[in-house]
Amino acid sequence: MHAPASGTVGAVTGPAQTVGSNLRRLRLARGLSLVELGRLSGLAKGTLTQLEAGRANPTIETLQALAGALGAGLPDLVAQPPPSIAEVVRADEGPITSGRTLHGRLLNRSHLGSMISELFALRLTAGSMHHAQSHAPGVVEQLFVIEGTIVIGPDDHTETLGPGDFVRFPADRPHSYGAPDTEAHGLLWLLFPTLPTAAVTLRPMPSDEGAIGAVEGLVARDPAPPPPVGRAVSSQSGGRPAHPDMPRVLPHPPVRGRRPTSRTVPGPNPDRPKPPGPGR
């Protein structure tokens, strides 16, 4: 059995710890030992031990092999596991982004499959209008209004919302937030795609693209060997190769009623053969 490349071993990283935690949880849930999982996935027991401990960054091939052996999808391996206890953010906690017209407090940041989600408690000052620059392609913003009136959306298509209203819009273009009357409060979600360029180059299965994007430090698979220079030619071209180092293609002896086919003869280029006569 040919084992896929397992990845690199080095300092413990957040994504590697996430994969390790999910891998151990899924393995135990299926009642598999490390040896049994290694036999199903083609990975060595030592590699699996390093992965479960979060001390190795897995390659795409490794993740796909593990997902297949566990009967799981890539999102099951790379998504952040559910918390074992309640996570509480107090009213005076959380990083703050503050400006003249806008005040945001980060409540949560997490990986959701192919996206990174950031949740903010948003406060807009009365009579304000905050103009934001375009985010990267694919970024989406969502807002739920708790109190007051908020004008929000792309600059060419804003919406006016009241308490209990919700909006979702693409944020990869200039957009605005405003509180035209009194101070306003809401919950703002930012969703960022995380698919890396390497994952796009490798062209994974569509159902796996989002999951691959959640893993940082992926090791790309070895590039495919380059195609041979030139191409073989048929007997109609006289057997001339496209490159002096390529084997020469000569016609097979003809059979009555059949068109001559091609065969490959190694070695230096012989003289151009004469085409076979009829009936030979």
C-alpha positions as CSV (number, residue, x, y, z in Angstrom):
1,M,0.0,0.0,0.0
2,H,1.3,3.4,-1.0
3,A,1.0,5.9,1.9
4,P,0.3,9.5,1.0
5,A,2.7,12.2,2.2
6,S,1.8,13.1,5.7
7,G,3.0,16.6,5.9
8,T,5.5,18.5,7.9
9,V,6.3,18.3,11.6
10,G,7.2,21.4,13.5
11,A,5.7,23.9,16.0
12,V,2.2,23.3,17.2
13,T,-0.2,25.5,15.3
14,G,-3.9,26.3,15.8
15,P,-5.2,24.5,12.6
16,A,-3.0,21.5,13.4
17,Q,-4.4,21.3,16.9
18,T,-7.9,21.5,15.5
19,V,-7.3,18.7,13.0
20,G,-5.7,16.6,15.8
21,S,-8.6,17.0,18.1
22,N,-11.1,16.2,15.4
23,L,-9.1,13.2,14.3
24,R,-9.0,11.7,17.7
25,R,-12.6,12.3,18.4
26,L,-13.8,10.7,15.1
27,R,-11.4,7.7,15.5
28,L,-12.7,7.0,19.0
29,A,-16.3,7.5,18.0
30,R,-15.8,4.7,15.4
31,G,-14.0,2.4,17.8
32,L,-10.7,2.4,15.8
33,S,-7.2,2.0,17.2
34,L,-4.3,3.9,15.7
35,V,-3.1,0.7,14.0
36,E,-6.6,0.0,12.5
37,L,-6.9,3.6,11.2
38,G,-3.4,3.4,9.8
39,R,-4.3,0.2,7.9
40,L,-7.5,1.9,6.4
41,S,-5.8,5.2,5.5
42,G,-2.3,4.0,4.5
43,L,-0.6,6.1,7.1
44,A,1.9,5.0,9.7
45,K,1.0,4.8,13.3
46,G,3.7,7.3,14.2
47,T,2.3,9.8,11.7
48,L,-1.2,9.4,13.2
49,T,0.2,10.0,16.7
50,Q,1.9,13.2,15.6
51,L,-1.3,14.4,13.9
52,E,-3.5,13.7,16.9
53,A,-1.1,15.5,19.1
54,G,-1.3,18.6,16.8
55,R,2.5,18.4,16.0
56,A,2.2,18.0,12.3
57,N,0.6,20.0,9.5
58,P,-1.3,17.6,7.3
59,T,-1.2,17.7,3.5
60,I,-4.4,17.7,1.4
61,E,-3.7,14.0,0.5
62,T,-3.5,13.1,4.1
63,L,-6.7,14.8,5.0
64,Q,-8.5,13.1,2.1
65,A,-7.1,9.7,3.1
66,L,-8.2,10.1,6.7
67,A,-11.6,11.4,5.8
68,G,-12.2,8.3,3.5
69,A,-11.0,5.9,6.2
70,L,-13.2,7.5,8.9
71,G,-16.3,7.8,6.6
72,A,-16.3,11.5,7.2
73,G,-15.9,14.7,5.1
74,L,-13.1,17.2,5.2
75,P,-15.2,19.7,7.2
76,D,-15.4,17.1,10.0
77,L,-11.6,17.2,10.2
78,V,-10.9,20.9,9.9
79,A,-13.8,22.6,11.5
80,Q,-13.4,23.8,15.1
81,P,-14.9,21.3,17.5
82,P,-17.8,22.3,19.6
83,P,-16.8,23.7,23.0
84,S,-16.9,21.3,25.9
85,I,-18.0,24.1,28.2
86,A,-19.8,27.4,27.9
87,E,-17.8,30.2,26.4
88,V,-18.7,33.6,28.0
89,V,-17.7,37.0,26.8
90,R,-18.5,39.6,29.5
91,A,-19.8,43.1,28.7
92,D,-16.3,44.7,29.3
93,E,-14.4,42.0,27.3
94,G,-13.5,41.6,23.6
95,P,-11.3,43.6,21.3
96,I,-12.8,47.0,20.4
97,T,-12.8,48.8,17.0
98,S,-13.8,52.3,17.6
99,G,-14.1,55.5,15.5
100,R,-15.9,58.8,15.4
101,T,-19.2,57.3,14.2
102,L,-18.9,53.6,14.8
103,H,-18.0,51.4,17.8
104,G,-17.6,47.6,17.4
105,R,-16.7,45.0,20.0
106,L,-15.6,41.5,18.8
107,L,-17.6,38.8,20.5
108,N,-16.6,35.7,18.6
109,R,-14.3,34.6,15.8
110,S,-14.5,31.1,14.5
111,H,-14.0,28.9,11.4
112,L,-17.2,27.7,9.7
113,G,-16.2,25.3,7.0
114,S,-14.9,27.5,4.1
115,M,-15.6,30.7,6.0
116,I,-14.2,32.7,9.0
117,S,-17.0,34.3,11.0
118,E,-16.5,37.4,13.1
119,L,-19.4,38.6,15.3
120,F,-19.4,42.2,16.6
121,A,-21.7,44.2,18.9
122,L,-22.2,47.4,16.9
123,R,-23.1,50.8,18.1
124,L,-23.6,53.8,15.8
125,T,-23.7,57.4,17.1
126,A,-26.8,59.5,16.4
127,G,-26.8,61.3,13.1
128,S,-23.7,59.4,11.9
129,M,-22.8,57.8,8.5
130,H,-19.7,55.6,8.4
131,H,-18.3,54.8,4.9
132,A,-16.3,51.6,4.6
133,Q,-13.9,50.5,1.9
134,S,-14.4,47.3,-0.2
135,H,-13.3,44.0,1.5
136,A,-11.7,41.1,-0.4
137,P,-13.9,39.3,-3.0
138,G,-16.4,37.0,-1.4
139,V,-16.7,38.8,1.9
140,V,-20.3,39.0,3.2
141,E,-21.8,41.2,6.0
142,Q,-24.9,40.5,7.9
143,L,-26.7,42.9,10.4
144,F,-29.4,42.4,13.0
145,V,-30.9,45.6,14.4
146,I,-31.5,45.6,18.2
147,E,-32.3,49.3,18.8
148,G,-32.8,52.4,16.7
149,T,-32.8,52.9,12.9
150,I,-29.8,51.9,10.8
151,V,-29.1,52.6,7.2
152,I,-26.8,50.0,5.8
153,G,-25.6,48.3,2.6
154,P,-23.6,48.9,-0.6
155,D,-23.3,52.6,-1.4
156,D,-25.4,52.2,-4.5
157,H,-28.2,50.3,-2.7
158,T,-28.6,51.0,1.0
159,E,-31.5,49.7,3.2
160,T,-33.2,51.4,6.2
161,L,-33.8,48.9,9.0
162,G,-35.5,49.0,12.4
163,P,-35.5,46.9,15.5
164,G,-35.8,43.2,14.6
165,D,-34.8,43.7,11.0
166,F,-32.0,41.7,9.3
167,V,-29.9,42.3,6.2
168,R,-27.2,40.4,4.3
169,F,-25.1,42.0,1.5
170,P,-21.8,41.5,-0.4
171,A,-19.1,43.7,1.2
172,D,-16.6,43.4,-1.6
173,R,-17.6,46.9,-2.7
174,P,-17.9,50.3,-0.9
175,H,-20.6,50.2,1.7
176,S,-22.0,52.3,4.5
177,Y,-23.5,52.2,8.0
178,G,-25.5,55.0,9.4
179,A,-27.9,56.0,12.3
180,P,-29.9,58.9,10.9
181,D,-31.9,59.6,14.0
182,T,-30.9,58.4,17.5
183,E,-28.0,56.1,18.6
184,A,-28.5,52.6,17.2
185,H,-27.3,49.1,18.2
186,G,-27.0,45.8,16.4
187,L,-25.2,42.6,15.8
188,L,-22.8,42.5,12.8
189,W,-21.5,39.3,11.3
190,L,-18.6,39.4,8.8
191,L,-18.0,36.2,6.8
192,F,-14.6,35.8,5.1
193,P,-13.8,33.0,2.6
194,T,-10.6,31.2,3.5
195,L,-9.8,29.0,0.4
196,P,-6.1,29.4,-0.4
197,T,-4.6,29.6,-3.8
198,A,-2.9,26.2,-3.5
199,A,-6.3,24.5,-3.0
200,V,-7.6,26.2,-6.1
201,T,-4.6,25.0,-8.1
202,L,-5.1,21.4,-7.0
203,R,-8.7,21.4,-8.1
204,P,-10.2,19.3,-5.3
205,M,-13.7,17.8,-5.4
206,P,-16.3,20.6,-5.1
207,S,-17.6,19.2,-1.8
208,D,-14.1,19.4,-0.3
209,E,-13.1,22.9,-1.5
210,G,-14.5,24.7,1.5
211,A,-13.0,22.3,4.0
212,I,-9.5,22.5,2.5
213,G,-9.6,26.3,2.9
214,A,-9.9,26.0,6.7
215,V,-6.5,24.4,7.1
216,E,-3.5,26.7,7.1
217,G,0.0,25.5,6.2
218,L,-1.1,22.8,3.7
219,V,1.7,21.2,1.8
220,A,1.0,21.1,-1.9
221,R,1.4,17.7,-3.7
222,D,4.4,17.2,-5.9
223,P,3.9,18.6,-9.4
224,A,3.2,16.2,-12.1
225,P,6.1,15.3,-14.4
226,P,6.3,17.4,-17.5
227,P,4.9,15.9,-20.7
228,P,7.4,14.6,-23.2
229,V,8.7,17.1,-25.7
230,G,7.3,16.8,-29.2
231,R,4.7,14.1,-30.3
232,A,4.6,10.9,-32.2
233,V,3.7,11.1,-35.8
234,S,1.8,8.6,-38.0
235,S,3.0,7.0,-41.2
236,Q,1.2,9.7,-43.2
237,S,4.0,12.2,-42.1
238,G,6.7,9.8,-43.2
239,G,7.7,8.8,-39.7
240,R,9.5,12.1,-38.9
241,P,9.7,12.7,-35.2
242,A,9.0,16.2,-33.7
243,H,12.2,16.1,-31.7
244,P,15.6,14.6,-32.6
245,D,15.7,12.7,-29.2
246,M,12.3,11.1,-29.6
247,P,11.8,7.6,-31.0
248,R,10.9,7.4,-34.6
249,V,7.5,6.2,-35.6
250,L,7.4,3.7,-38.4
251,P,4.4,2.1,-40.1
252,H,3.5,-1.5,-39.3
253,P,3.5,-3.9,-42.3
254,P,0.2,-3.5,-43.9
255,V,-2.6,-6.1,-44.0
256,R,-4.8,-6.4,-47.1
257,G,-7.9,-4.3,-46.6
258,R,-6.5,-2.4,-43.5
259,R,-4.9,1.0,-43.2
260,P,-1.3,1.0,-42.0
261,T,-0.9,1.7,-38.2
262,S,2.0,3.1,-36.4
263,R,4.7,1.5,-34.2
264,T,7.7,3.0,-32.3
265,V,11.3,2.1,-33.1
266,P,13.9,3.3,-30.6
267,G,17.3,4.5,-31.6
268,P,18.6,7.1,-34.1
269,N,16.5,8.4,-36.9
270,P,16.7,6.1,-39.9
271,D,16.2,7.4,-43.4
272,R,12.6,8.2,-44.4
273,P,11.0,4.8,-45.3
274,K,9.2,4.3,-48.6
275,P,5.5,3.9,-48.2
276,P,4.3,0.3,-48.7
277,G,2.9,-0.6,-52.1
278,P,-0.5,-2.0,-52.5
279,G,-0.9,-5.7,-51.6
280,R,2.3,-5.9,-49.6
